[in-house]
Amino acid sequence: MSLSIQELKKQPVLADLLLVLMANMNLYMSTLALLENGVLSPAAGIARLKGKGVIFETIYQSVNDRSGKPHQKIACYKIIGGVSL
């Protein structure tokens, strides 16, 4: 299944997630970083994009939030392919 412009217009939350990830294409973005960039439910959005054929590389690492509190095994995503907008 492929991701179309019409589909993104119907689902602006997915479009926002995709824009943030593509703007940081060479970096891993943690779910905490995605939340800080205004993305709602980043893990669910990633799962939906994967279902549409977007290819991600996922790693898990320890991340500190803005207040300095450490969080372990936070998913970090990087787009590898499957997007041709």
All heavy atoms as a GROMACS GRO file, in nm:
protein
  641
    1MET      N    1   0.084  -0.118   0.000
    1MET     CA    2   0.000   0.000   0.000
    1MET      C    3   0.089   0.124   0.000
    1MET      O    4   0.190   0.128   0.068
    1MET     CB    5  -0.089  -0.003   0.123
    1MET     CG    6  -0.199   0.098   0.123
    1MET     SD    7  -0.311   0.069   0.261
    1MET     CE    8  -0.462   0.060   0.171
    2SER      N    9   0.054   0.226  -0.076
    2SER     CA   10   0.136   0.345  -0.083
    2SER      C   11   0.065   0.463  -0.018
    2SER      O   12  -0.055   0.464   0.002
    2SER     CB   13   0.168   0.377  -0.229
    2SER     OG   14   0.048   0.407  -0.298
    3LEU      N   15   0.143   0.565   0.010
    3LEU     CA   16   0.095   0.684   0.077
    3LEU      C   17   0.074   0.792  -0.029
    3LEU      O   18   0.166   0.825  -0.103
    3LEU     CB   19   0.198   0.729   0.180
    3LEU     CG   20   0.161   0.836   0.277
    3LEU    CD1   21   0.043   0.793   0.362
    3LEU    CD2   22   0.278   0.867   0.366
    4SER      N   23  -0.046   0.848  -0.037
    4SER     CA   24  -0.076   0.949  -0.138
    4SER      C   25  -0.097   1.086  -0.073
    4SER      O   26  -0.125   1.097   0.046
    4SER     CB   27  -0.200   0.910  -0.217
    4SER     OG   28  -0.315   0.918  -0.135
    5ILE      N   29  -0.086   1.188  -0.155
    5ILE     CA   30  -0.110   1.325  -0.108
    5ILE      C   31  -0.253   1.341  -0.057
    5ILE      O   32  -0.276   1.404   0.046
    5ILE     CB   33  -0.082   1.426  -0.222
    5ILE    CG1   34   0.064   1.420  -0.265
    5ILE    CG2   35  -0.123   1.566  -0.182
    5ILE    CD1   36   0.161   1.474  -0.164
    6GLN      N   37  -0.349   1.280  -0.128
    6GLN     CA   38  -0.489   1.290  -0.086
    6GLN      C   39  -0.509   1.229   0.052
    6GLN      O   40  -0.586   1.279   0.133
    6GLN     CB   41  -0.581   1.220  -0.188
    6GLN     CG   42  -0.592   1.290  -0.321
    6GLN     CD   43  -0.474   1.261  -0.413
    6GLN    OE1   44  -0.394   1.171  -0.389
    6GLN    NE2   45  -0.462   1.339  -0.519
    7GLU      N   46  -0.440   1.119   0.076
    7GLU     CA   47  -0.451   1.052   0.206
    7GLU      C   48  -0.394   1.141   0.318
    7GLU      O   49  -0.450   1.149   0.426
    7GLU     CB   50  -0.375   0.920   0.201
    7GLU     CG   51  -0.428   0.817   0.294
    7GLU     CD   52  -0.372   0.680   0.262
    7GLU    OE1   53  -0.310   0.661   0.157
    7GLU    OE2   54  -0.393   0.592   0.345
    8LEU      N   55  -0.282   1.209   0.289
    8LEU     CA   56  -0.223   1.297   0.389
    8LEU      C   57  -0.312   1.418   0.415
    8LEU      O   58  -0.315   1.470   0.526
    8LEU     CB   59  -0.083   1.342   0.344
    8LEU     CG   60   0.025   1.235   0.354
    8LEU    CD1   61   0.155   1.288   0.296
    8LEU    CD2   62   0.045   1.186   0.495
    9LYS      N   63  -0.384   1.464   0.314
    9LYS     CA   64  -0.476   1.576   0.334
    9LYS      C   65  -0.591   1.537   0.427
    9LYS      O   66  -0.641   1.619   0.503
    9LYS     CB   67  -0.532   1.623   0.200
    9LYS     CG   68  -0.432   1.701   0.118
    9LYS     CD   69  -0.494   1.748  -0.013
    9LYS     CE   70  -0.392   1.825  -0.095
    9LYS     NZ   71  -0.448   1.870  -0.223
   10LYS      N   72  -0.630   1.409   0.422
   10LYS     CA   73  -0.737   1.360   0.509
   10LYS      C   74  -0.687   1.334   0.651
   10LYS      O   75  -0.766   1.327   0.744
   10LYS     CB   76  -0.796   1.230   0.453
   10LYS     CG   77  -0.871   1.247   0.324
   10LYS     CD   78  -0.921   1.114   0.273
   10LYS     CE   79  -0.984   1.125   0.136
   10LYS     NZ   80  -1.022   0.994   0.084
   11GLN      N   81  -0.556   1.313   0.665
   11GLN     CA   82  -0.497   1.280   0.795
   11GLN      C   83  -0.382   1.377   0.824
   11GLN      O   84  -0.265   1.342   0.814
   11GLN     CB   85  -0.446   1.136   0.795
   11GLN     CG   86  -0.555   1.036   0.770
   11GLN     CD   87  -0.502   0.893   0.768
   11GLN    OE1   88  -0.389   0.866   0.803
   11GLN    NE2   89  -0.586   0.801   0.727
   12PRO      N   90  -0.412   1.501   0.863
   12PRO     CA   91  -0.307   1.601   0.884
   12PRO      C   92  -0.208   1.565   0.994
   12PRO      O   93  -0.093   1.609   0.991
   12PRO     CB   94  -0.384   1.728   0.916
   12PRO     CG   95  -0.520   1.683   0.957
   12PRO     CD   96  -0.545   1.554   0.887
   13VAL      N   97  -0.250   1.483   1.090
   13VAL     CA   98  -0.157   1.442   1.196
   13VAL      C   99  -0.044   1.357   1.138
   13VAL      O  100   0.072   1.374   1.175
   13VAL     CB  101  -0.233   1.366   1.308
   13VAL    CG1  102  -0.137   1.311   1.411
   13VAL    CG2  103  -0.334   1.458   1.374
   14LEU      N  104  -0.078   1.268   1.045
   14LEU     CA  105   0.026   1.188   0.979
   14LEU      C  106   0.116   1.277   0.894
   14LEU      O  107   0.237   1.256   0.889
   14LEU     CB  108  -0.037   1.081   0.889
   14LEU     CG  109  -0.086   0.954   0.957
   14LEU    CD1  110  -0.133   0.854   0.851
   14LEU    CD2  111   0.020   0.891   1.042
   15ALA      N  112   0.058   1.376   0.828
   15ALA     CA  113   0.137   1.469   0.747
   15ALA      C  114   0.236   1.546   0.835
   15ALA      O  115   0.353   1.562   0.798
   15ALA     CB  116   0.046   1.565   0.672
   16ASP      N  117   0.191   1.590   0.952
   16ASP     CA  118   0.280   1.661   1.044
   16ASP      C  119   0.395   1.572   1.090
   16ASP      O  120   0.510   1.615   1.093
   16ASP     CB  121   0.203   1.711   1.166
   16ASP     CG  122   0.105   1.823   1.133
   16ASP    OD1  123   0.116   1.882   1.024
   16ASP    OD2  124   0.016   1.848   1.216
   17LEU      N  125   0.364   1.449   1.124
   17LEU     CA  126   0.467   1.353   1.167
   17LEU      C  127   0.568   1.331   1.054
   17LEU      O  128   0.689   1.335   1.076
   17LEU     CB  129   0.403   1.221   1.209
   17LEU     CG  130   0.497   1.104   1.237
   17LEU    CD1  131   0.595   1.137   1.348
   17LEU    CD2  132   0.417   0.979   1.271
   18LEU      N  133   0.519   1.310   0.935
   18LEU     CA  134   0.605   1.285   0.821
   18LEU      C  135   0.694   1.406   0.792
   18LEU      O  136   0.814   1.390   0.764
   18LEU     CB  137   0.521   1.250   0.699
   18LEU     CG  138   0.591   1.185   0.581
   18LEU    CD1  139   0.667   1.060   0.623
   18LEU    CD2  140   0.491   1.151   0.473
   19LEU      N  141   0.640   1.526   0.803
   19LEU     CA  142   0.720   1.647   0.780
   19LEU      C  143   0.832   1.661   0.883
   19LEU      O  144   0.945   1.695   0.848
   19LEU     CB  145   0.630   1.770   0.782
   19LEU     CG  146   0.544   1.791   0.659
   19LEU    CD1  147   0.447   1.906   0.681
   19LEU    CD2  148   0.628   1.815   0.536
   20VAL      N  149   0.801   1.635   1.009
   20VAL     CA  150   0.904   1.645   1.113
   20VAL      C  151   1.014   1.541   1.089
   20VAL      O  152   1.133   1.572   1.097
   20VAL     CB  153   0.842   1.627   1.255
   20VAL    CG1  154   0.950   1.611   1.361
   20VAL    CG2  155   0.752   1.744   1.289
   21LEU      N  156   0.975   1.419   1.056
   21LEU     CA  157   1.074   1.314   1.033
   21LEU      C  158   1.158   1.342   0.908
   21LEU      O  159   1.278   1.318   0.907
   21LEU     CB  160   1.005   1.178   1.021
   21LEU     CG  161   0.951   1.122   1.152
   21LEU    CD1  162   0.859   1.004   1.126
   21LEU    CD2  163   1.065   1.081   1.244
   22MET      N  164   1.095   1.393   0.803
   22MET     CA  165   1.170   1.421   0.680
   22MET      C  166   1.261   1.542   0.697
   22MET      O  167   1.367   1.548   0.635
   22MET     CB  168   1.074   1.440   0.563
   22MET     CG  169   1.009   1.308   0.522
   22MET     SD  170   0.898   1.324   0.383
   22MET     CE  171   1.014   1.347   0.250
   23ALA      N  172   1.224   1.638   0.782
   23ALA     CA  173   1.310   1.752   0.809
   23ALA      C  174   1.436   1.709   0.884
   23ALA      O  175   1.538   1.776   0.879
   23ALA     CB  176   1.234   1.857   0.888
   24ASN      N  177   1.427   1.598   0.954
   24ASN     CA  178   1.540   1.543   1.030
   24ASN      C  179   1.579   1.407   0.975
   24ASN      O  180   1.607   1.314   1.051
   24ASN     CB  181   1.501   1.533   1.178
   24ASN     CG  182   1.470   1.667   1.238
   24ASN    OD1  183   1.559   1.746   1.264
   24ASN    ND2  184   1.342   1.696   1.257
   25MET      N  185   1.581   1.394   0.846
   25MET     CA  186   1.593   1.265   0.779
   25MET      C  187   1.718   1.186   0.817
   25MET      O  188   1.715   1.064   0.821
   25MET     CB  189   1.588   1.285   0.629
   25MET     CG  190   1.550   1.163   0.553
   25MET     SD  191   1.505   1.215   0.389
   25MET     CE  192   1.417   1.073   0.337
   26ASN      N  193   1.828   1.252   0.844
   26ASN     CA  194   1.952   1.181   0.875
   26ASN      C  195   1.973   1.160   1.024
   26ASN      O  196   2.077   1.113   1.065
   26ASN     CB  197   2.072   1.255   0.815
   26ASN     CG  198   2.066   1.257   0.664
   26ASN    OD1  199   2.027   1.158   0.602
   26ASN    ND2  200   2.102   1.369   0.605
   27LEU      N  201   1.873   1.195   1.104
   27LEU     CA  202   1.883   1.182   1.250
   27LEU      C  203   1.778   1.085   1.303
   27LEU      O  204   1.671   1.071   1.245
   27LEU     CB  205   1.860   1.318   1.317
   27LEU     CG  206   1.952   1.432   1.277
   27LEU    CD1  207   1.902   1.561   1.340
   27LEU    CD2  208   2.094   1.403   1.321
   28TYR      N  209   1.811   1.021   1.413
   28TYR     CA  210   1.710   0.943   1.485
   28TYR      C  211   1.629   1.040   1.571
   28TYR      O  212   1.686   1.122   1.642
   28TYR     CB  213   1.776   0.838   1.575
   28TYR     CG  214   1.833   0.723   1.499
   28TYR    CD1  215   1.969   0.719   1.467
   28TYR    CD2  216   1.753   0.617   1.459
   28TYR    CE1  217   2.021   0.613   1.397
   28TYR    CE2  218   1.805   0.511   1.389
   28TYR     CZ  219   1.939   0.509   1.358
   28TYR     OH  220   1.991   0.404   1.287
   29MET      N  221   1.498   1.030   1.562
   29MET     CA  222   1.409   1.113   1.644
   29MET      C  223   1.342   1.024   1.747
   29MET      O  224   1.276   0.927   1.712
   29MET     CB  225   1.302   1.178   1.557
   29MET     CG  226   1.350   1.273   1.452
   29MET     SD  227   1.377   1.442   1.506
   29MET     CE  228   1.230   1.488   1.588
   30SER      N  229   1.358   1.058   1.875
   30SER     CA  230   1.293   0.980   1.981
   30SER      C  231   1.146   1.019   1.990
   30SER      O  232   1.105   1.125   1.942
   30SER     CB  233   1.362   1.006   2.115
   30SER     OG  234   1.334   1.136   2.161
   31THR      N  235   1.069   0.933   2.052
   31THR     CA  236   0.928   0.967   2.073
   31THR      C  237   0.915   1.093   2.157
   31THR      O  238   0.824   1.173   2.136
   31THR     CB  239   0.851   0.850   2.138
   31THR    OG1  240   0.921   0.807   2.254
   31THR    CG2  241   0.834   0.734   2.043
   32LEU      N  242   1.008   1.114   2.250
   32LEU     CA  243   1.005   1.237   2.331
   32LEU      C  244   1.032   1.359   2.244
   32LEU      O  245   0.966   1.462   2.257
   32LEU     CB  246   1.109   1.229   2.443
   32LEU     CG  247   1.084   1.126   2.553
   32LEU    CD1  248   1.200   1.125   2.652
   32LEU    CD2  249   0.955   1.153   2.625
   33ALA      N  250   1.128   1.350   2.152
   33ALA     CA  251   1.158   1.462   2.062
   33ALA      C  252   1.040   1.491   1.970
   33ALA      O  253   1.009   1.607   1.942
   33ALA     CB  254   1.283   1.432   1.980
   34LEU      N  255   0.974   1.386   1.923
   34LEU     CA  256   0.858   1.405   1.838
   34LEU      C  257   0.746   1.474   1.915
   34LEU      O  258   0.679   1.564   1.862
   34LEU     CB  259   0.811   1.271   1.781
   34LEU     CG  260   0.906   1.209   1.678
   34LEU    CD1  261   0.866   1.065   1.648
   34LEU    CD2  262   0.910   1.291   1.550
   35LEU      N  263   0.725   1.435   2.040
   35LEU     CA  264   0.624   1.502   2.123
   35LEU      C  265   0.658   1.650   2.142
   35LEU      O  266   0.571   1.735   2.137
   35LEU     CB  267   0.611   1.432   2.258
   35LEU     CG  268   0.540   1.296   2.257
   35LEU    CD1  269   0.560   1.224   2.390
   35LEU    CD2  270   0.392   1.314   2.227
   36GLU      N  271   0.787   1.679   2.164
   36GLU     CA  272   0.830   1.817   2.182
   36GLU      C  273   0.811   1.899   2.054
   36GLU      O  274   0.800   2.021   2.060
   36GLU     CB  275   0.976   1.822   2.226
   36GLU     CG  276   0.997   1.773   2.368
   36GLU     CD  277   1.144   1.760   2.406
   36GLU    OE1  278   1.232   1.788   2.322
   36GLU    OE2  279   1.169   1.722   2.521
   37ASN      N  280   0.808   1.832   1.939
   37ASN     CA  281   0.787   1.899   1.810
   37ASN      C  282   0.639   1.904   1.772
   37ASN      O  283   0.605   1.934   1.657
   37ASN     CB  284   0.867   1.830   1.700
   37ASN     CG  285   1.012   1.872   1.701
   37ASN    OD1  286   1.044   1.983   1.660
   37ASN    ND2  287   1.099   1.785   1.750
   38GLY      N  288   0.552   1.874   1.867
   38GLY     CA  289   0.409   1.888   1.844
   38GLY      C  290   0.339   1.770   1.781
   38GLY      O  291   0.224   1.780   1.742
   39VAL      N  292   0.408   1.657   1.771
   39VAL     CA  293   0.347   1.537   1.712
   39VAL      C  294   0.270   1.464   1.822
   39VAL      O  295   0.325   1.430   1.926
   39VAL     CB  296   0.454   1.444   1.651
   39VAL    CG1  297   0.393   1.316   1.601
   39VAL    CG2  298   0.528   1.516   1.540
   40LEU      N  299   0.141   1.440   1.798
   40LEU     CA  300   0.059   1.368   1.894
   40LEU      C  301   0.066   1.218   1.866
   40LEU      O  302   0.062   1.176   1.750
   40LEU     CB  303  -0.086   1.415   1.885
   40LEU     CG  304  -0.109   1.563   1.909
   40LEU    CD1  305  -0.254   1.598   1.885
   40LEU    CD2  306  -0.066   1.601   2.048
   41SER      N  307   0.079   1.137   1.967
   41SER     CA  308   0.086   0.991   1.957
   41SER      C  309   0.186   0.945   1.851
   41SER      O  310   0.150   0.881   1.752
   41SER     CB  311  -0.052   0.932   1.926
   41SER     OG  312  -0.145   0.970   2.023
   42PRO      N  313   0.315   0.976   1.871
   42PRO     CA  314   0.413   0.943   1.767
   42PRO      C  315   0.425   0.794   1.737
   42PRO      O  316   0.438   0.756   1.621
   42PRO     CB  317   0.544   1.000   1.820
   42PRO     CG  318   0.522   1.029   1.963
   42PRO     CD  319   0.376   1.044   1.984
   43ALA      N  320   0.416   0.708   1.838
   43ALA     CA  321   0.430   0.564   1.813
   43ALA      C  322   0.316   0.511   1.726
   43ALA      O  323   0.337   0.432   1.634
   43ALA     CB  324   0.437   0.488   1.945
   44ALA      N  325   0.196   0.559   1.752
   44ALA     CA  326   0.081   0.517   1.671
   44ALA      C  327   0.094   0.570   1.528
   44ALA      O  328   0.063   0.500   1.432
   44ALA     CB  329  -0.049   0.567   1.733
   45GLY      N  330   0.142   0.693   1.514
   45GLY     CA  331   0.162   0.750   1.382
   45GLY      C  332   0.268   0.675   1.303
   45GLY      O  333   0.252   0.650   1.183
   46ILE      N  334   0.376   0.635   1.371
   46ILE     CA  335   0.481   0.556   1.305
   46ILE      C  336   0.422   0.424   1.256
   46ILE      O  337   0.448   0.381   1.143
   46ILE     CB  338   0.599   0.530   1.401
   46ILE    CG1  339   0.669   0.662   1.437
   46ILE    CG2  340   0.696   0.429   1.344
   46ILE    CD1  341   0.749   0.726   1.329
   47ALA      N  342   0.343   0.359   1.340
   47ALA     CA  343   0.282   0.231   1.302
   47ALA      C  344   0.193   0.248   1.180
   47ALA      O  345   0.193   0.164   1.089
   47ALA     CB  346   0.203   0.173   1.418
   48ARG      N  347   0.117   0.357   1.174
   48ARG     CA  348   0.029   0.382   1.059
   48ARG      C  349   0.111   0.410   0.934
   48ARG      O  350   0.076   0.363   0.825
   48ARG     CB  351  -0.065   0.497   1.090
   48ARG     CG  352  -0.171   0.454   1.192
   48ARG     CD  353  -0.249   0.566   1.253
   48ARG     NE  354  -0.323   0.646   1.157
   48ARG     CZ  355  -0.375   0.764   1.187
   48ARG    NH1  356  -0.359   0.813   1.309
   48ARG    NH2  357  -0.442   0.832   1.098
   49LEU      N  358   0.220   0.486   0.946
   49LEU     CA  359   0.304   0.512   0.831
   49LEU      C  360   0.373   0.384   0.782
   49LEU      O  361   0.386   0.363   0.661
   49LEU     CB  362   0.409   0.618   0.864
   49LEU     CG  363   0.356   0.762   0.878
   49LEU    CD1  364   0.467   0.854   0.928
   49LEU    CD2  365   0.301   0.811   0.746
   50LYS      N  366   0.415   0.299   0.876
   50LYS     CA  367   0.473   0.169   0.836
   50LYS      C  368   0.372   0.087   0.757
   50LYS      O  369   0.406   0.022   0.660
   50LYS     CB  370   0.519   0.090   0.960
   50LYS     CG  371   0.648   0.137   1.019
   50LYS     CD  372   0.687   0.050   1.137
   50LYS     CE  373   0.818   0.092   1.199
   50LYS     NZ  374   0.854   0.007   1.314
   51GLY      N  375   0.246   0.092   0.800
   51GLY     CA  376   0.140   0.021   0.729
   51GLY      C  377   0.117   0.074   0.589
   51GLY      O  378   0.066   0.003   0.502
   52LYS      N  379   0.156   0.200   0.565
   52LYS     CA  380   0.142   0.262   0.433
   52LYS      C  381   0.267   0.244   0.347
   52LYS      O  382   0.274   0.296   0.237
   52LYS     CB  383   0.112   0.412   0.447
   52LYS     CG  384  -0.013   0.442   0.526
   52LYS     CD  385  -0.136   0.399   0.450
   52LYS     CE  386  -0.261   0.436   0.529
   52LYS     NZ  387  -0.380   0.381   0.469
   53GLY      N  388   0.366   0.174   0.399
   53GLY     CA  389   0.485   0.143   0.320
   53GLY      C  390   0.608   0.226   0.347
   53GLY      O  391   0.710   0.210   0.280
   54VAL      N  392   0.602   0.317   0.445
   54VAL     CA  393   0.720   0.396   0.480
   54VAL      C  394   0.814   0.306   0.559
   54VAL      O  395   0.772   0.233   0.649
   54VAL     CB  396   0.682   0.521   0.561
   54VAL    CG1  397   0.805   0.602   0.599
   54VAL    CG2  398   0.584   0.607   0.483
   55ILE      N  399   0.943   0.310   0.526
   55ILE     CA  400   1.041   0.222   0.589
   55ILE      C  401   1.120   0.301   0.693
   55ILE      O  402   1.175   0.407   0.663
   55ILE     CB  403   1.137   0.163   0.484
   55ILE    CG1  404   1.056   0.088   0.378
   55ILE    CG2  405   1.240   0.072   0.549
   55ILE    CD1  406   1.135   0.054   0.254
   56PHE      N  407   1.123   0.249   0.814
   56PHE     CA  408   1.194   0.312   0.925
   56PHE      C  409   1.302   0.221   0.979
   56PHE      O  410   1.289   0.099   0.974
   56PHE     CB  411   1.098   0.341   1.042
   56PHE     CG  412   0.996   0.446   1.015
   56PHE    CD1  413   0.871   0.414   0.965
   56PHE    CD2  414   1.025   0.579   1.039
   56PHE    CE1  415   0.777   0.511   0.941
   56PHE    CE2  416   0.932   0.677   1.014
   56PHE     CZ  417   0.808   0.643   0.965
   57GLU      N  418   1.405   0.282   1.034
   57GLU     CA  419   1.502   0.210   1.116
   57GLU      C  420   1.473   0.253   1.260
   57GLU      O  421   1.460   0.373   1.288
   57GLU     CB  422   1.644   0.247   1.077
   57GLU     CG  423   1.748   0.168   1.152
   57GLU     CD  424   1.889   0.197   1.102
   57GLU    OE1  425   1.906   0.226   0.983
   57GLU    OE2  426   1.980   0.192   1.186
   58THR      N  427   1.457   0.157   1.349
   58THR     CA  428   1.422   0.186   1.488
   58THR      C  429   1.533   0.136   1.580
   58THR      O  430   1.579   0.023   1.566
   58THR     CB  431   1.290   0.117   1.526
   58THR    OG1  432   1.188   0.155   1.434
   58THR    CG2  433   1.247   0.155   1.667
   59ILE      N  434   1.576   0.222   1.670
   59ILE     CA  435   1.670   0.181   1.775
   59ILE      C  436   1.609   0.221   1.908
   59ILE      O  437   1.518   0.304   1.914
   59ILE     CB  438   1.810   0.244   1.757
   59ILE    CG1  439   1.802   0.398   1.763
   59ILE    CG2  440   1.875   0.199   1.627
   59ILE    CD1  441   1.938   0.466   1.769
   60TYR      N  442   1.658   0.164   2.014
   60TYR     CA  443   1.611   0.196   2.149
   60TYR      C  444   1.730   0.245   2.229
   60TYR      O  445   1.835   0.181   2.230
   60TYR     CB  446   1.548   0.073   2.215
   60TYR     CG  447   1.425   0.027   2.140
   60TYR    CD1  448   1.436  -0.067   2.038
   60TYR    CD2  449   1.300   0.079   2.169
   60TYR    CE1  450   1.323  -0.108   1.967
   60TYR    CE2  451   1.188   0.040   2.098
   60TYR     CZ  452   1.201  -0.055   1.998
   60TYR     OH  453   1.089  -0.093   1.927
   61GLN      N  454   1.713   0.358   2.295
   61GLN     CA  455   1.822   0.412   2.375
   61GLN      C  456   1.768   0.490   2.493
   61GLN      O  457   1.649   0.522   2.499
   61GLN     CB  458   1.913   0.500   2.290
   61GLN     CG  459   1.847   0.617   2.224
   61GLN     CD  460   1.942   0.689   2.128
   61GLN    OE1  461   2.039   0.632   2.082
   61GLN    NE2  462   1.913   0.814   2.100
   62SER      N  463   1.857   0.521   2.586
   62SER     CA  464   1.819   0.603   2.701
   62SER      C  465   1.822   0.750   2.659
   62SER      O  466   1.914   0.794   2.590
   62SER     CB  467   1.917   0.581   2.817
   62SER     OG  468   1.908   0.449   2.863
   63VAL      N  469   1.719   0.824   2.698
   63VAL     CA  470   1.704   0.964   2.660
   63VAL      C  471   1.663   1.044   2.782
   63VAL      O  472   1.583   0.996   2.863
   63VAL     CB  473   1.595   0.978   2.549
   63VAL    CG1  474   1.573   1.124   2.514
   63VAL    CG2  475   1.632   0.897   2.427
   64ASN      N  476   1.718   1.163   2.796
   64ASN     CA  477   1.676   1.254   2.902
   64ASN      C  478   1.571   1.349   2.846
   64ASN      O  479   1.586   1.400   2.735
   64ASN     CB  480   1.793   1.335   2.956
   64ASN     CG  481   1.893   1.248   3.029
   64ASN    OD1  482   1.859   1.142   3.079
   64ASN    ND2  483   2.016   1.292   3.035
   65ASP      N  484   1.465   1.374   2.925
   65ASP     CA  485   1.364   1.469   2.880
   65ASP      C  486   1.412   1.611   2.911
   65ASP      O  487   1.522   1.632   2.960
   65ASP     CB  488   1.227   1.440   2.941
   65ASP     CG  489   1.223   1.449   3.092
   65ASP    OD1  490   1.314   1.509   3.152
   65ASP    OD2  491   1.127   1.396   3.151
   66ARG      N  492   1.328   1.710   2.883
   66ARG     CA  493   1.367   1.850   2.902
   66ARG      C  494   1.402   1.884   3.046
   66ARG      O  495   1.483   1.971   3.072
   66ARG     CB  496   1.255   1.942   2.856
   66ARG     CG  497   1.248   1.954   2.708
   66ARG     CD  498   1.148   2.059   2.668
   66ARG     NE  499   1.149   2.073   2.525
   66ARG     CZ  500   1.124   2.184   2.462
   66ARG    NH1  501   1.092   2.292   2.530
   66ARG    NH2  502   1.127   2.189   2.331
   67SER      N  503   1.340   1.816   3.140
   67SER     CA  504   1.369   1.843   3.280
   67SER      C  505   1.490   1.766   3.331
   67SER      O  506   1.528   1.780   3.446
   67SER     CB  507   1.246   1.811   3.366
   67SER     OG  508   1.220   1.672   3.362
   68GLY      N  509   1.551   1.685   3.244
   68GLY     CA  510   1.670   1.610   3.281
   68GLY      C  511   1.642   1.471   3.334
   68GLY      O  512   1.734   1.398   3.369
   69LYS      N  513   1.515   1.433   3.342
   69LYS     CA  514   1.480   1.301   3.391
   69LYS      C  515   1.514   1.195   3.286
   69LYS      O  516   1.472   1.206   3.170
   69LYS     CB  517   1.330   1.295   3.423
   69LYS     CG  518   1.285   1.163   3.478
   69LYS     CD  519   1.138   1.164   3.509
   69LYS     CE  520   1.095   1.026   3.556
   69LYS     NZ  521   0.951   1.017   3.576
   70PRO      N  522   1.589   1.092   3.325
   70PRO     CA  523   1.625   0.988   3.228
   70PRO      C  524   1.511   0.890   3.202
   70PRO      O  525   1.435   0.857   3.293
   70PRO     CB  526   1.744   0.917   3.294
   70PRO     CG  527   1.725   0.940   3.440
   70PRO     CD  528   1.654   1.072   3.454
   71HIS      N  529   1.498   0.848   3.078
   71HIS     CA  530   1.400   0.747   3.037
   71HIS      C  531   1.477   0.640   2.961
   71HIS      O  532   1.556   0.670   2.872
   71HIS     CB  533   1.293   0.808   2.946
   71HIS     CG  534   1.215   0.917   3.010
   71HIS    ND1  535   1.099   0.893   3.080
   71HIS    CD2  536   1.236   1.050   3.017
   71HIS    CE1  537   1.052   1.008   3.126
   71HIS    NE2  538   1.134   1.104   3.089
   72GLN      N  539   1.453   0.513   2.996
   72GLN     CA  540   1.524   0.403   2.932
   72GLN      C  541   1.439   0.338   2.824
   72GLN      O  542   1.317   0.340   2.829
   72GLN     CB  543   1.562   0.298   3.036
   72GLN     CG  544   1.660   0.351   3.139
   72GLN     CD  545   1.700   0.246   3.238
   72GLN    OE1  546   1.655   0.132   3.234
   72GLN    NE2  547   1.788   0.282   3.331
   73LYS      N  548   1.507   0.283   2.725
   73LYS     CA  549   1.446   0.209   2.614
   73LYS      C  550   1.340   0.291   2.540
   73LYS      O  551   1.229   0.246   2.515
   73LYS     CB  552   1.387   0.077   2.664
   73LYS     CG  553   1.493  -0.019   2.715
   73LYS     CD  554   1.433  -0.152   2.754
   73LYS     CE  555   1.540  -0.243   2.808
   73LYS     NZ  556   1.486  -0.370   2.854
   74ILE      N  557   1.376   0.413   2.505
   74ILE     CA  558   1.289   0.500   2.426
   74ILE      C  559   1.314   0.470   2.278
   74ILE      O  560   1.428   0.464   2.234
   74ILE     CB  561   1.318   0.648   2.455
   74ILE    CG1  562   1.291   0.681   2.601
   74ILE    CG2  563   1.239   0.739   2.363
   74ILE    CD1  564   1.148   0.666   2.644
   75ALA      N  565   1.206   0.450   2.203
   75ALA     CA  566   1.219   0.423   2.060
   75ALA      C  567   1.263   0.550   1.987
   75ALA      O  568   1.213   0.659   2.013
   75ALA     CB  569   1.086   0.375   2.004
   76CYS      N  570   1.360   0.533   1.898
   76CYS     CA  571   1.410   0.642   1.814
   76CYS      C  572   1.399   0.597   1.669
   76CYS      O  573   1.442   0.486   1.634
   76CYS     CB  574   1.553   0.676   1.848
   76CYS     SG  575   1.576   0.726   2.020
   77TYR      N  576   1.341   0.681   1.584
   77TYR     CA  577   1.310   0.643   1.447
   77TYR      C  578   1.386   0.729   1.347
   77TYR      O  579   1.410   0.848   1.370
   77TYR     CB  580   1.160   0.664   1.420
   77TYR     CG  581   1.070   0.593   1.518
   77TYR    CD1  582   1.011   0.662   1.623
   77TYR    CD2  583   1.043   0.458   1.506
   77TYR    CE1  584   0.929   0.599   1.714
   77TYR    CE2  585   0.960   0.392   1.596
   77TYR     CZ  586   0.903   0.464   1.699
   77TYR     OH  587   0.821   0.401   1.788
   78LYS      N  588   1.421   0.667   1.234
   78LYS     CA  589   1.481   0.738   1.122
   78LYS      C  590   1.418   0.682   0.995
   78LYS      O  591   1.409   0.561   0.976
   78LYS     CB  592   1.633   0.717   1.120
   78LYS     CG  593   1.702   0.786   1.004
   78LYS     CD  594   1.854   0.791   1.020
   78LYS     CE  595   1.919   0.657   1.001
   78LYS     NZ  596   2.066   0.665   0.990
   79ILE      N  597   1.373   0.772   0.905
   79ILE     CA  598   1.316   0.728   0.778
   79ILE      C  599   1.428   0.676   0.689
   79ILE      O  600   1.531   0.741   0.672
   79ILE     CB  601   1.242   0.843   0.708
   79ILE    CG1  602   1.113   0.876   0.781
   79ILE    CG2  603   1.212   0.808   0.563
   79ILE    CD1  604   1.029   0.982   0.715
   80ILE      N  605   1.406   0.556   0.635
   80ILE     CA  606   1.504   0.495   0.545
   80ILE      C  607   1.454   0.504   0.401
   80ILE      O  608   1.531   0.523   0.309
   80ILE     CB  609   1.527   0.346   0.583
   80ILE    CG1  610   1.578   0.336   0.726
   80ILE    CG2  611   1.622   0.278   0.486
   80ILE    CD1  612   1.711   0.402   0.749
   81GLY      N  613   1.324   0.490   0.379
   81GLY     CA  614   1.271   0.494   0.243
   81GLY      C  615   1.121   0.478   0.239
   81GLY      O  616   1.054   0.477   0.342
   82GLY      N  617   1.071   0.466   0.118
   82GLY     CA  618   0.928   0.444   0.100
   82GLY      C  619   0.846   0.571   0.088
   82GLY      O  620   0.726   0.566   0.077
   83VAL      N  621   0.914   0.688   0.087
   83VAL     CA  622   0.842   0.814   0.076
   83VAL      C  623   0.889   0.883  -0.051
   83VAL      O  624   1.007   0.905  -0.071
   83VAL     CB  625   0.872   0.908   0.196
   83VAL    CG1  626   0.801   1.039   0.180
   83VAL    CG2  627   0.832   0.839   0.325
   84SER      N  628   0.795   0.914  -0.138
   84SER     CA  629   0.829   0.987  -0.261
   84SER      C  630   0.723   1.094  -0.286
   84SER      O  631   0.640   1.081  -0.373
   84SER     CB  632   0.838   0.892  -0.379
   84SER     OG  633   0.715   0.824  -0.396
   85LEU      N  634   0.726   1.197  -0.202
   85LEU     CA  635   0.628   1.305  -0.215
   85LEU      C  636   0.687   1.421  -0.292
   85LEU      O  637   0.796   1.453  -0.285
   85LEU     CB  638   0.582   1.352  -0.077
   85LEU     CG  639   0.512   1.246   0.007
   85LEU    CD1  640   0.483   1.300   0.145
   85LEU    CD2  641   0.384   1.200  -0.060
   0.00000   0.00000   0.00000
